[in-house]
Every structure is written in structure tokens, then in C-alpha cells.
Amino acid sequence: MMKSSLIRINLIFILLVFFIPNLTSAELKTFVKEYTYQASEADSKISSRAIALEQIKRLLLEEIGTYIESHTEVINFQLTKDQITSLTAGIVQTQIIKEKWDGERYWIQAKIEADPHEVVTAIDSLRKDRGKSKELEDANRKAETALKEVERLRKELELSKEDRTNIAKYDVAIKELSATDWYRKGLSLGRAGNHHEAIEALTKTIQLNPKYSSAYAARSAAYGMLGDHQQALADANKAIELDPKDSVAYLNRAGAYGRFGKYQQVLEDSNRAIQLDPKLALAYYNRGNAYLRFGNYQQAIKDYNKAIELDPTYSLAYLNRGVAYFFLRNFQQALVEFNKAIELDPKNSAAYNDRGNAYLNLGYKEQAISDHKTAARLGNKEAQDYLRSKGISW
């Protein structure tokens, strides 16, 4: 009987933030806006650009949000326009077309190109994932707070031009506005699978604001996706140091610990994440993986049940729930779980490989070989080695 992949138990600790499909399609729609910012005496070219950029992004997001609300099936999600706009901010990229500074006014023209239907798909994914949507909510809240502070201080400086304290505060508020912009850009790049670029954007966030805990948490995820688990762990630790109540940071640290085989720490960090936010499906999934590694299959199943309750499309939770049932020798139920995992993710080679193992234990040799061949063609090394040992080509 072949079961090496099941011994591996598919211990995939997904690092939060990723992945949403790239918005590339023949049905791209272009939204274009321009904005002019009238600088005050307290403004420089840098501060004027930061404010102009934030404002034009808001105009673009409002326009695309209105379009999506009235032209697509997003109405079925029962989201408000503000919620649609907020989620869209973490999906699309703003492209600068032209910009000009004459010493008094900063003029900028920008666009967003996106397939509205792809955006809707991404919105659907985001709204179902508490961790991802929470990051965006926090980022948008920080941007709103920073912009309001900029506007408040700008008015005060108009009345008292030499107030050094307010001048310093104004500079800090501008930096915070820019930091949040880079942070949102980093999230969007990460969701598109551009992890190197995401790290660059998040590093700029941290340079502007070294205490931006969410940026460390997000950068931790990006490093994890690139396989640099030591740096992922370091960034997660820093995020937790800055904000001990950051549930996302505990999730990402659990992911890094999982890669180092430190399952007790995975368990502890997953517990902490759940305490902070009981609606994080990934936290239950991670904890289920730790219980699976410890051989506590019933508890693992309970956690996968909760993850699936929170996110019924969580293919990996079905897959690992199937693994737990396999080890409990409930091969028929394992088969049900693997079928669902494949339905949700038809390109997951581990799911075919593990379903093949279940078929073998049920005595269905033809179906087992068929699944192992599919897994092998999808690049699953364990399936390839097994078939090769049997003299079977794929």
C-alpha cells in the first residue's frame, strides 16, 4: 500500500494574504480620473503628491465600485457600496498616466484597468476570508485616519504658519499616509502572486513607519510564500512585538513554525489567533494540522469542520480532513473528502494521490491507478515514484 503522502499529511501552512487570480482578461475595462491638489504653505512636492495620489485613488475606486455594484452579480453578496470599494482597494492596481508639479499645484492623472467579473470573483474570495478582509479594513481605516489628520493640521497651519509642533505633526501624518499607500500596494501585489514586489512595497511601508505592525505581518507572509521561512518568522515576531493582539501575525508565525516542524508552537499560536478572532478559518486549519501531526485525529477533524463551516470552499481543509479519516481507517469517508477537495481544486496533485491511496484500501485498483497517474501528470513526485516502482507509465 502506498501512503507516503498521507504520512506527510499535507501539512501546508498557508500564509495569510494570498492568493487571488491576476486580473487579466479580454474584457478589461479602463477607468480614468485626474485630480489637482492646491498646495498650502506647509506643503512640499512630496506631501502634495502623497495627498493627490490618495485622492485620485479614492475617485477611481468610487467609480469602479459604482460600476461593479450596478453591472455585475456582486449584488448577490449583499455588500454595501462602501464595502465593495473597500475590498476592491486590495485587488486592483492604480497606474499613474501623467503627473505635474508647478510649485503650487500637483496635477495627477491615473487609471485602473480591470475585468469587472474578475474583480467580483476576487471580492467573493476576500469577503469569505476574515483574515484577508480584516487586513484591508485596517489599511483603509488607517488611510482614512491619516488623511483626516493631514486635513486637520493643514487647516491649523493656515492659521499659525510658524507652529513648529504642528509642522512636525504634519510631516508625520504625510509619512503615515504614504506608508499606508505602500502597504495597500503590497497587499495587492501579494494577492496577485508578485511576492518579491510585495516585499519591496512593504519594506517601503516599514521605512516610512518602523512601527507599522501589519506591514511586518504581511511581509512575513510574502517571505513565507518565497520559502524564506526564517525571515518570515522574524517578521511575524516583530509584528507581535509591536502589536500583541495582531491575529494575522500569529497565523503567519504558526505557518513559519510549521515549516520548521515546531508543531507545539503551531498549536499555541493557532490558539492565540482563535482567541483574538474566532472567525479565522485558517487558524482552525493550522491547528487541525498540528493535531494531525500529533495523531489526535478526532480533534483535527473538529478543527477542519470549523474551518469548513467558516469557509465552505476551503479545499485544503477537506483534503486534510480526508487524511484524518484515512488514519482512522474510515476509507469511505476519506474518499468523500478527497472528492470534495478535487471538486474545489482540480489541479491539486496531493488530492488525487491521496484519493488513489483510499481507493487502494477499498480494493478499487483501477481507480487507484487512474488517480495516481493524474497526480503524477500534475507533478506529484510520490505518485511518480510509486508508479515507477510498479513499472507503470503515466
N, C-alpha and C positions, 0 to 999 in steps of 0.2 A: 504493500500500500504506500502510495506517495503522499506525504503530508508535510514536507519541509516548509512550504509556505504557511501552513497553519501553525507550525511551531513558531514561525516568525510573527504570527498573529497580526499581521498588517498594522504594526504599531506606527501609524503615520500621524505624527503630531502636527496637525495643520496649524500654521502660524497665522494669526488673525490678520485681516485686511484684504487678502487676495482670494479668489481671482474672479474677475468679471470680464466677459469677452471684449476684444478690441472692437471699437465701433467702426468697422469697415464694411461698406455695402454699396451697391449700385444706387441705393435710394437715399443718398446723402442730401440733407437739406442744410443750407447755409443761412446763418443769422448774423447780420452785421449791424454794429452800432458805433457811434462816435460820441465823445464826451470832452468838454473843455472845463478845466479847473482854473478858477481865478485865484492866484496865489495871494496870500496875505504877506505882511512884512516878516512874519515869523517863518515863512516857508522858504525852502531851498528847492532846487531842481529835484533832489531825491525825495523830499517829503511830498512835493506836488505830484510827482509821478506815482508814488505809493497810493495817494488818495484817488487820483484819476483812474488808476488801474482797478482799485476796489469798486469804484462807482460804475465803471463800464462793465465789469463782470456782473454786477447786480442787474444792470439793464439787460444784458444778454440772457442771463438766467431767468429773469422775469418773462422775457419774450419766448424763450424756448419752453418754459414751464406752462405758459398760456397755450402755446401750440399743442403741446403734448396733452394737456388737460382736455382740449376740445377736439383733437383729431385722432386719438388712439384709445385702446381698450383700458388705459390706466384708470378710467372711471370705475372699473370693477374692483379696484384696490381700496376704494373708499378713502382716498387721501385728499387732504386739502391742497389748494394751490401752493401754499407756503411749504407744505411737506414735500410736494413734488419738486419744487425749486430747490429745497434744501438737499434732497437726495441727488438731484441732477448735478449739483455743485461738485459732488465727489466722483462723478462719472466722466463728464466732458472736459475737454481742454480748451482754454481760451487762447487764440492766436492773435498776436499783435500784427496789424497790417501796416500802419504808419503811426508815428508819434512825433511831436514837435514841441519845443520849449523856447519861448521868446523872452524869458526873464520875468514875465508877468503872468502868462497863461501856459498851462500844459494841455495840449490837444492830443487826443489819442483816438485811433480807430482800430477796432478789433472785431474778430468774428469767432463763431463756434460752428464747426461742421459736424453733423451727426445724423445718423439714421434714427429717426424718432422711435421706430419699432425696436431697434437695438437698445435704445435708452430705456424704453419701457421694460424690456427683459432685465436690464441691469437694475432698474428701480425695484422690480419684483424681488430680485435676489437680495438687494440691500434691505428692503423693508422686512424681510423674513429673518434677517440676521441681526440680532440685538447688538452684538459687539460692533459690527460694521456701522450700523446706523447711529449707534451711540458716539462713535468717533466723529462722525460728520456733524452730529448735533453739537458736540463740544466745540468743534472747529468753527462752526457758523456762529455759535454763541460768543466765542472769543473775538471773532471778526467784528460782530455787531458791537460788542463792548468797546473794542479798541477804536472803532470809527466814531462812536458816540463821545469817547474821551477826547479824541482829536478835535471834534467839532466844539466841544465844551471849552477846551483850552484855547482853541483858536479865537473864540469869542472873548475870552478873558484877556488874551494878549492884545486884542484890538483896543481894549480899554486901558491896559497897562503894558506898554511895549517893552519896558525895561525890567519886567519881573523875571529875574533870573531863575527863580524856582519853577515858575510855570514854563519857561523856555526849556528847562531841563526835562520837565514832565512831558512837554510836547514832543521832544525828541524820543523819549522812551515810548510814548504812545505810537509814534510813527514806526518805530522799530517793531513794536508788537503787531501792528497792522501788517507790516511786511513779513514778519515771521509766520503769522497765521496764513498768509497767502502762499508762502512756500510750503507750509505744512499741508494745506489742502491740495496743492500741486503734487506733493509727494504721495499722498493717499491715492490720487487719481492715477498717477504713473504706476504705482504698485498694483492697483486693481487691473491695469492693462497688461501686467506682466513685465513691465520695464523696471526691474528691481535695481539695477545699477543707477539709473536716472533717479529713481525714487530715493535712494540713499543720498545722492548729491543734493536733492531738494531738501530733504530732511536735515542734512548736515548744515545747510544754509539757515534753516529754521533755528537750529541749536546755536549757531554762531551769533544770530541776532538776539536770541533769548536762551542763554545756557540753562535756564530753569524750566524750559518747556518740556514737561514730563511726557506728554503724549507723543512728542516727536521722537523721544528715545524709545518709547514703546513701539511706535510704528517702524522705526529704523531697525529695531530688534527683529521684527517680522521680516523685513526685507533681507537682512543678513541671513536669517534662517532659511529663506527661500533659495538663497545662493549657496547654502551649505556651510556658511561660516558660523557655526553654532557657538563658538567661543565668544565671538563678538556679539552674537545675538543674546547670549547670556549676560554679557557685560552691560549691554544697553537696557535689558529688562531690569537688571539690578539697579541701574541708575534711575530708571523711571519709578521704581518702587521706592527708592530712597527719597526722591523728590515728592512723590505722592503715594503714600502707603495705601490709599483707597482706590488706586487705578486697577480695576478688574482686568483690563486688557493686558496690562503689564504682567500680571500673574499668569494669564493664559499663555503669553509668549514665553515666559520663563519656564512654564511647565513643558512647552514644546521643546525648548532647548535642553532641559533636563532629560527629557525622553530620548533625545538623540545621544546623550551620554550614558544612557542606561540607569539613570538615577530615579527609579520609579517611586521610591518613597517621597522624594521631593516633588515628583509629578502629582502624587496624591495630595500632598499638603497644599501645593499651590492651586490645584483644582478646587479643593475645599474652600480655600480663601476666596477664589474668584466667584464661587457659587454663593458664599456668604455675602459678598458685595453686590452681586447681581444674579438672582436665582433664575433669570431668563436667558442665560448664556448657554446655548446648545453645545458649543464647543467645549465648555468646561466639563459638562457631563460626559461628553465623548472622550476627552482626555482622561478623566477619572476612570471611566469604564475600561480604557486601555491599560491603566495601571492595575486595576483589579484583575483584568485578564492575564496580565503578566504574572501576578501573584497566585493565579489559579483559583481565584474567587469568582467563578463563572456566573453564579446566580446574581451576585452584586453587580457584576459587569453588565449583565442583561438589564437589570433595573436602570442603570445609568444610560444605556443605549436607548431603552424605552423612553426615558425622559428627553434625551436629545432628539429623538424622532417626534415626540409629542410637540416639542418646540419648533422643530423644522422637519416636516414630513418628507422633504426632498433630500434629506441628508443620506446620500448613498453610502458613505463610509460607515455610518452608524449601522445601517442594515448589514453591510459586509461583515463588520466585526461582531455584530450580534449573531450572525450566522456562524462565525468562528467559535463563539462561546457555546452555542448549541451543538456544534460539531464535537467539541471536547466533552460535552455532557452525553455524547453518543446519541443525540436526538438528530439523526441524519436527515430525516424527512423535514423537520422544521428548519434545519440549516439550509436545505435546498430552497425552501420558500424564501429565506432571507437573501440568499445569493441571487435568486431570480429577480427579486426587487432591486438589489444593488445594480444588476446588469441592466434592468429596465431604465433606471435613472442615469446610469453611466455606462453605455455600451462599449466604451473603449478601455475599461478598467481590466487590465490583464489578470490581476490578482483575483478578481471576482470569478472569472472563467476558470482559472486554475483551481480555486477552492471549490467551485461547484463540481469540477471534474473529480475532485477528491471525494465529495459527498456521493456522487454517482457511483464511484468505485465501491464505497462502503455499502451502498444499496444494491450492488450487483449489476448495475447498468453499465456494462463495459463500453459499449458502442458510444453512448452519450458521454462517458468519461473521456474517451479518446478524442471525440469531437471537440469537447471543451478545452482539453489540453492543447490541441492543435491551434484552436483560436487564440488561446493565451500565448502560445509560442509565437504565432504570427504577429501578435501585438508586442512582442519583445520580452515576454516573461522568461527569464533565464531558468528558473526552476522547472517550468514546463518543458523548456527546450532540453534541459539535461535529462529529464525523466523520459521524454520521447526518444532521445538519442540512446539512452540505456536500453530501451526496448527495441531499438532498430526501426523506429517509426519516423518517417519524414513528415514535414508539415508544410 
